[in-house]
Amino acid sequence: MESPDSVVGVGRSPEAIRSPEGQLSPFEWYAEMRQETPVHFDEQRETWDVFRYEDVERVLKDHDTFTANRAFEADESSNDGDDDSPMLQTMITTDPPTQTRLRGFVDDRFQPGAIREYQPRVETVTEDLLDDLEDENSFDFVDEFAIPLPVIVIAELLGISADRRDQFKEWSDALVARPEDDTPEEIERVQREQKEAQRAMGRFFAELLEERDGGDGDDLITLAANAEELSRGEQIGFCMLLLLAGNITTTNLLTNAIWSVEEHGLTGAIRTGDVDHTQAIEETLRYRSPIQSLKRIAVEDVELHGQRIQAGDVLTLWLGAANRDPEIFDAAEEFRPERRPNRHMAFGTGVHFCLGAHLARMEADVALDRLFDRFDRLDADLSDLEPLSALYGLESLPCEVSRNA
């Protein structure tokens, strides 16, 4: 999945949804803004907030007018893994032709055919995690399943040991963190921790890339190390992005899926096959998108929904609001797994459509299939939910289970 805006700098939530309740359920605010001010300038955050589907889609598809490129793009000559910039240059912070070059060398590894070949390994990892829970009658779905599954998968694809998954999560959490308040001290703290995490990840991958340069392995680090069209800094940025985006967003997809089906009383229907779990995943992507917003920058003066956007202005595109636009989706505020077509933009659209979309869908499909095959009861406790400080998901999701005979 494409990474959130906070990966490339400290982002602040709008005041209207800054509370824990607002973070868990920003959807009333989305509806109000879609109706009253669908393109709105937030002076406090110095960004244009964009809420309607057609406007979000227009911006994402027009990379010539609305760039993903960051003003603080890292200098390739100094990208040695010790860079002080908020994020190295990657395929999500550039536009064609640079973005095409950064993505093209690995694109075929994430196409449906290649992902299908890897599915048996994902099934094995899933079964192993469920085996570890064999004697448990209750567990935290986030910590004991939704976090380790995608971390192990992306680590194996990169060719690194998943034994360091606690370290990977620590880095990932730091890079997507948001300030808890608007004080200069808090913003400086988050920025400092982001830079420290980036430097540590950069050094980690720089050493691995150096070791595998010229090697003949099939892992993605070796593939990147031997991609002559990429500088070493770009190779580091690729590895960092894959580790980050390949685990934290899929964790939230898995968590949000269980949250949504449990909230709507559909767990039993999915277990019996009366509700297709694959369609439930697609509806989760629409209904509770793991990434609620993306950023773009206007490269020229342009009008958007009657508002004059000036060159250099930042736009925050609310995917979560677009995915509930009643102009596009019937009963948009309802969770309907049978929804077809389901034109959600959880994976973005245009040239930056998520590289890992097929992998995320496959992981979620396998996970839900095996979960409901293993357990004849899976009851999630939704009584005291705590939102993540970044992205859209939960800190924990306690579950009680019983097993099929």
C-alpha positions as CSV (number, residue, x, y, z in Angstrom):
1,M,0.0,0.0,0.0
2,E,1.0,3.5,-0.5
3,S,2.4,5.0,2.7
4,P,0.7,7.8,4.5
5,D,1.7,11.4,4.5
6,S,3.4,11.1,7.9
7,V,6.1,8.9,6.4
8,V,7.6,11.9,4.7
9,G,7.2,14.4,7.6
10,V,5.3,15.0,10.7
11,G,1.6,15.2,10.0
12,R,-1.1,16.6,12.3
13,S,-4.7,15.4,12.4
14,P,-7.4,18.0,11.8
15,E,-8.7,19.4,15.1
16,A,-12.2,18.0,14.5
17,I,-10.9,14.4,14.6
18,R,-7.9,14.7,16.9
19,S,-9.6,13.0,19.9
20,P,-9.5,9.2,20.3
21,E,-13.2,9.1,19.4
22,G,-12.6,11.2,16.3
23,Q,-9.7,8.9,15.3
24,L,-11.8,5.8,15.7
25,S,-14.8,7.3,13.8
26,P,-14.0,10.3,11.6
27,F,-16.9,9.5,9.3
28,E,-19.5,12.1,10.5
29,W,-16.9,14.8,10.0
30,Y,-16.2,13.4,6.5
31,A,-19.9,13.5,5.7
32,E,-20.2,17.1,6.9
33,M,-17.2,18.3,5.0
34,R,-18.2,16.5,1.8
35,Q,-21.6,18.2,1.9
36,E,-20.6,21.7,3.1
37,T,-17.0,22.4,2.0
38,P,-15.7,19.5,-0.1
39,V,-12.4,21.4,-0.8
40,H,-11.5,23.3,2.4
41,F,-8.3,25.1,3.4
42,D,-7.2,24.4,7.0
43,E,-5.1,27.4,8.1
44,Q,-3.8,25.6,11.2
45,R,-2.4,22.7,9.1
46,E,-1.7,24.8,6.0
47,T,-3.3,22.3,3.7
48,W,-6.3,21.9,1.4
49,D,-8.5,19.1,2.6
50,V,-10.3,17.2,-0.3
51,F,-13.2,15.0,0.5
52,R,-15.3,14.0,-2.5
53,Y,-14.5,11.0,-4.6
54,E,-14.4,12.7,-8.0
55,D,-12.0,15.4,-6.6
56,V,-9.7,12.9,-4.9
57,E,-9.7,10.7,-8.0
58,R,-8.9,13.7,-10.2
59,V,-5.9,14.8,-8.1
60,L,-4.5,11.3,-7.9
61,K,-4.7,10.7,-11.6
62,D,-3.3,14.0,-12.6
63,H,0.3,13.7,-11.5
64,D,1.4,16.5,-13.9
65,T,-0.6,19.0,-11.9
66,F,-0.5,17.5,-8.5
67,T,2.8,16.0,-7.7
68,A,3.8,13.3,-5.1
69,N,7.3,14.8,-5.1
70,R,8.4,16.3,-1.8
71,A,10.2,19.6,-1.6
72,F,12.6,18.0,0.8
73,E,13.5,15.2,-1.5
74,A,16.7,13.6,-0.5
75,D,19.9,14.5,-2.5
76,E,20.8,11.3,-4.3
77,S,24.5,12.1,-3.8
78,S,24.1,11.9,0.0
79,N,21.7,9.0,0.3
80,D,24.0,6.6,2.1
81,G,21.5,5.6,4.8
82,D,22.7,8.3,7.2
83,D,20.6,11.1,5.6
84,D,18.9,13.6,7.9
85,S,16.0,14.2,5.4
86,P,12.6,12.9,6.5
87,M,12.5,10.2,3.9
88,L,14.7,8.9,1.1
89,Q,13.5,9.2,-2.5
90,T,11.1,6.4,-3.3
91,M,8.5,5.4,-5.8
92,I,5.7,7.1,-3.7
93,T,7.5,10.4,-3.4
94,T,8.3,10.8,-7.1
95,D,6.4,11.1,-10.3
96,P,7.1,9.6,-13.8
97,P,9.6,9.2,-15.3
98,T,11.6,8.8,-12.0
99,Q,8.8,6.9,-10.4
100,T,8.5,4.5,-13.4
101,R,12.3,3.8,-13.1
102,L,12.1,3.3,-9.3
103,R,9.1,0.9,-9.6
104,G,9.7,-0.8,-12.9
105,F,12.5,-3.1,-11.9
106,V,10.3,-4.9,-9.4
107,D,6.8,-4.5,-10.8
108,D,6.6,-8.1,-12.2
109,R,7.3,-9.5,-8.7
110,F,4.0,-8.1,-7.4
111,Q,1.7,-9.0,-10.3
112,P,-1.1,-11.5,-9.6
113,G,0.7,-14.5,-11.2
114,A,3.8,-14.0,-9.1
115,I,1.8,-13.4,-5.9
116,R,-0.2,-16.7,-6.5
117,E,3.1,-18.6,-6.6
118,Y,4.0,-17.2,-3.1
119,Q,0.5,-18.1,-1.6
120,P,1.5,-21.5,-0.3
121,R,4.2,-20.0,1.8
122,V,1.7,-17.4,3.2
123,E,-0.6,-20.3,4.0
124,T,2.2,-22.1,5.9
125,V,3.1,-18.9,7.9
126,T,-0.6,-18.4,8.7
127,E,-1.0,-22.0,9.9
128,D,2.2,-21.8,12.0
129,L,0.9,-18.6,13.8
130,L,-2.4,-20.4,14.5
131,D,-0.6,-23.4,15.8
132,D,1.2,-21.1,18.3
133,L,-2.3,-20.1,19.5
134,E,-3.5,-23.7,19.8
135,D,-3.7,-23.7,23.6
136,E,-5.1,-20.2,23.9
137,N,-8.7,-19.5,24.6
138,S,-8.1,-15.7,24.2
139,F,-5.5,-13.6,22.6
140,D,-4.8,-10.2,21.2
141,F,-5.5,-10.4,17.5
142,V,-3.3,-7.5,16.7
143,D,-0.1,-8.5,18.6
144,E,-0.3,-12.2,18.1
145,F,-1.6,-12.5,14.6
146,A,-2.2,-9.3,12.6
147,I,1.3,-7.9,13.3
148,P,3.5,-11.0,12.8
149,L,1.9,-12.4,9.7
150,P,2.7,-9.5,7.3
151,V,6.0,-8.8,9.0
152,I,7.1,-12.4,8.4
153,V,5.9,-12.3,4.8
154,I,7.6,-9.1,3.8
155,A,10.8,-10.0,5.6
156,E,11.0,-13.3,3.7
157,L,10.3,-11.6,0.4
158,L,13.1,-9.1,1.2
159,G,15.4,-12.0,2.4
160,I,15.9,-10.9,6.0
161,S,15.2,-12.7,9.2
162,A,11.8,-12.1,10.7
163,D,13.4,-12.7,14.2
164,R,13.9,-9.0,14.3
165,R,10.2,-8.2,13.8
166,D,10.0,-6.3,17.1
167,Q,12.7,-4.0,15.8
168,F,11.0,-3.7,12.4
169,K,7.7,-2.7,14.2
170,E,9.6,-0.1,16.3
171,W,11.0,1.5,13.2
172,S,7.7,1.4,11.4
173,D,5.8,2.9,14.3
174,A,8.3,5.7,14.6
175,L,8.1,6.6,10.9
176,V,4.3,6.9,10.8
177,A,3.9,8.5,14.2
178,R,2.0,11.7,14.6
179,P,2.4,14.3,17.3
180,E,0.1,14.0,20.3
181,D,-0.4,17.7,20.4
182,D,0.7,20.9,18.5
183,T,3.5,22.0,20.9
184,P,6.9,22.6,19.3
185,E,8.4,20.2,21.8
186,E,6.1,17.3,20.7
187,I,6.6,18.0,17.0
188,E,10.3,18.1,17.5
189,R,10.2,14.8,19.4
190,V,8.3,13.0,16.6
191,Q,10.6,14.5,14.0
192,R,13.7,13.4,15.9
193,E,12.4,9.9,16.4
194,Q,11.5,9.6,12.7
195,K,15.0,10.7,11.7
196,E,16.6,8.2,14.1
197,A,14.4,5.4,12.8
198,Q,15.3,6.3,9.2
199,R,19.0,6.4,9.9
200,A,18.9,3.0,11.7
201,M,16.9,1.4,8.9
202,G,19.2,3.0,6.3
203,R,22.3,1.6,7.9
204,F,20.7,-1.8,8.3
205,F,19.7,-2.0,4.6
206,A,22.9,-0.3,3.3
207,E,25.0,-3.2,4.9
208,L,22.7,-5.9,3.4
209,L,22.7,-4.3,0.0
210,E,26.5,-4.1,0.1
211,E,26.7,-7.8,1.0
212,R,24.4,-8.9,-1.7
213,D,25.7,-6.7,-4.5
214,G,26.6,-9.1,-7.4
215,G,24.8,-12.0,-5.7
216,D,22.4,-14.4,-7.5
217,G,19.7,-14.7,-4.8
218,D,16.0,-14.4,-5.5
219,D,15.1,-12.1,-2.6
220,L,14.1,-8.5,-3.2
221,I,17.2,-7.0,-1.5
222,T,19.5,-8.9,-3.9
223,L,17.2,-7.8,-6.8
224,A,17.5,-4.2,-5.7
225,A,21.3,-4.5,-5.1
226,N,21.8,-5.6,-8.7
227,A,19.3,-3.0,-10.2
228,E,21.8,-0.9,-12.2
229,E,19.2,1.7,-12.9
230,L,19.0,2.6,-9.2
231,S,21.5,4.5,-7.1
232,R,22.5,3.0,-3.7
233,G,20.4,5.6,-2.0
234,E,17.4,4.6,-4.1
235,Q,18.0,1.0,-3.3
236,I,17.9,1.8,0.4
237,G,14.7,3.8,0.0
238,F,13.1,0.9,-1.9
239,C,13.9,-1.6,0.9
240,M,12.8,0.8,3.7
241,L,9.5,1.5,1.9
242,L,8.8,-2.2,1.3
243,L,9.4,-3.1,4.9
244,L,7.3,-0.3,6.2
245,A,4.3,-0.4,3.7
246,G,4.5,-4.2,3.5
247,N,3.6,-4.7,7.1
248,I,1.9,-1.9,9.0
249,T,-0.9,-1.3,6.5
250,T,-1.7,-5.0,6.1
251,T,-1.8,-5.4,9.9
252,N,-4.5,-2.7,9.9
253,L,-6.4,-4.3,7.0
254,L,-6.5,-7.6,8.9
255,T,-7.5,-5.9,12.2
256,N,-10.1,-3.7,10.5
257,A,-11.7,-6.7,8.8
258,I,-12.2,-8.5,12.1
259,W,-13.4,-5.3,13.7
260,S,-15.9,-4.7,10.9
261,V,-17.4,-8.2,10.5
262,E,-17.7,-8.5,14.3
263,E,-19.3,-5.1,14.7
264,H,-21.9,-6.0,12.1
265,G,-22.6,-9.5,13.4
266,L,-21.2,-11.2,10.2
267,T,-18.6,-13.5,11.8
268,G,-20.9,-16.6,11.7
269,A,-22.1,-15.9,8.1
270,I,-18.5,-15.7,6.9
271,R,-17.6,-18.9,8.7
272,T,-20.5,-20.8,7.0
273,G,-19.7,-19.2,3.6
274,D,-23.0,-17.3,3.5
275,V,-20.9,-14.2,3.2
276,D,-17.9,-14.4,1.0
277,H,-14.8,-13.4,3.0
278,T,-13.0,-12.1,-0.1
279,Q,-15.8,-9.6,-0.6
280,A,-15.7,-8.7,3.1
281,I,-12.1,-7.8,2.6
282,E,-12.9,-5.5,-0.3
283,E,-15.7,-3.9,1.7
284,T,-13.3,-3.4,4.7
285,L,-10.9,-1.6,2.4
286,R,-13.7,0.8,1.5
287,Y,-15.4,1.1,4.8
288,R,-12.3,1.3,7.1
289,S,-9.4,2.1,4.7
290,P,-6.1,1.4,6.5
291,I,-4.8,4.6,5.1
292,Q,-7.3,7.5,5.4
293,S,-5.3,10.2,3.6
294,L,-2.5,11.0,1.2
295,K,-0.8,14.2,0.3
296,R,-0.1,15.9,-3.0
297,I,1.4,19.3,-4.0
298,A,0.1,21.6,-6.7
299,V,2.8,22.4,-9.2
300,E,0.7,25.2,-10.9
301,D,-2.3,27.3,-10.1
302,V,-5.4,25.3,-10.6
303,E,-9.1,25.3,-9.8
304,L,-10.6,22.4,-7.8
305,H,-14.3,22.3,-7.0
306,G,-14.5,26.0,-7.2
307,Q,-11.5,26.7,-5.1
308,R,-8.3,28.4,-6.4
309,I,-5.3,26.2,-5.5
310,Q,-2.0,28.0,-5.9
311,A,1.3,26.4,-7.0
312,G,3.1,25.0,-4.0
313,D,-0.1,24.4,-2.0
314,V,-0.4,21.1,-0.2
315,L,-3.5,19.0,-0.6
316,T,-4.6,16.3,1.8
317,L,-6.8,13.8,0.0
318,W,-9.2,12.0,2.3
319,L,-9.5,8.5,0.9
320,G,-11.7,7.5,3.8
321,A,-14.1,10.2,2.9
322,A,-14.0,9.5,-0.8
323,N,-14.7,5.8,-0.1
324,R,-17.9,6.8,1.6
325,D,-19.1,9.3,-1.0
326,P,-22.9,8.7,-1.5
327,E,-22.6,10.0,-5.1
328,I,-20.5,6.8,-5.8
329,F,-21.6,4.2,-3.3
330,D,-25.2,3.3,-2.4
331,A,-25.8,3.2,1.3
332,A,-22.2,4.4,1.7
333,E,-22.3,4.4,5.5
334,E,-23.3,0.7,5.6
335,F,-20.9,-2.2,5.7
336,R,-22.1,-4.4,2.8
337,P,-19.8,-7.2,1.8
338,E,-22.0,-8.1,-1.2
339,R,-21.4,-4.6,-2.7
340,R,-20.6,-4.8,-6.4
341,P,-19.0,-2.9,-8.0
342,N,-16.8,-1.7,-5.2
343,R,-14.8,1.2,-6.7
344,H,-12.9,2.1,-3.5
345,M,-9.6,3.9,-3.6
346,A,-8.0,2.3,-0.6
347,F,-5.0,1.4,-2.8
348,G,-5.0,4.8,-4.5
349,T,-5.3,5.1,-8.3
350,G,-3.3,6.3,-11.3
351,V,0.4,5.8,-11.6
352,H,0.8,5.5,-7.9
353,F,-1.6,2.6,-7.5
354,C,-0.3,0.5,-4.7
355,L,2.5,-1.9,-5.7
356,G,1.6,-4.3,-3.0
357,A,-2.2,-4.4,-3.6
358,H,-2.3,-8.0,-4.8
359,L,0.0,-9.2,-2.0
360,A,-2.2,-7.4,0.7
361,R,-5.4,-8.9,-0.7
362,M,-3.9,-12.4,-0.9
363,E,-2.6,-12.2,2.7
364,A,-5.9,-11.0,4.0
365,D,-7.8,-13.7,2.0
366,V,-5.6,-16.5,3.3
367,A,-5.7,-15.1,6.9
368,L,-9.5,-14.9,7.1
369,D,-10.0,-18.3,5.4
370,R,-7.7,-20.1,7.8
371,L,-8.9,-18.2,10.9
372,F,-12.5,-19.2,10.3
373,D,-11.5,-22.7,9.4
374,R,-9.6,-23.1,12.6
375,F,-12.0,-21.5,15.0
376,D,-15.7,-22.2,15.3
377,R,-16.0,-19.1,17.5
378,L,-14.0,-15.9,17.3
379,D,-15.5,-13.1,19.4
380,A,-13.7,-9.8,19.4
381,D,-14.1,-7.4,22.3
382,L,-15.2,-4.0,20.9
383,S,-16.0,-2.4,24.2
384,D,-12.8,-0.4,24.8
385,L,-11.1,0.3,21.5
386,E,-8.0,2.4,21.3
387,P,-6.9,3.9,18.0
388,L,-3.4,3.9,16.6
389,S,-1.6,7.1,16.8
390,A,-1.1,7.0,13.0
391,L,-2.8,5.3,10.0
392,Y,-6.2,3.8,10.8
393,G,-6.4,0.8,13.0
394,L,-6.4,-0.4,16.6
395,E,-3.7,-0.7,19.2
396,S,-5.2,-4.1,20.3
397,L,-8.2,-6.3,19.6
398,P,-8.8,-8.9,22.4
399,C,-10.5,-12.1,21.1
400,E,-12.0,-15.1,22.7
401,V,-12.0,-18.3,20.6
402,S,-13.0,-21.9,20.5
403,R,-11.9,-24.5,18.0
404,N,-13.5,-26.7,15.4
405,A,-13.4,-30.4,16.4
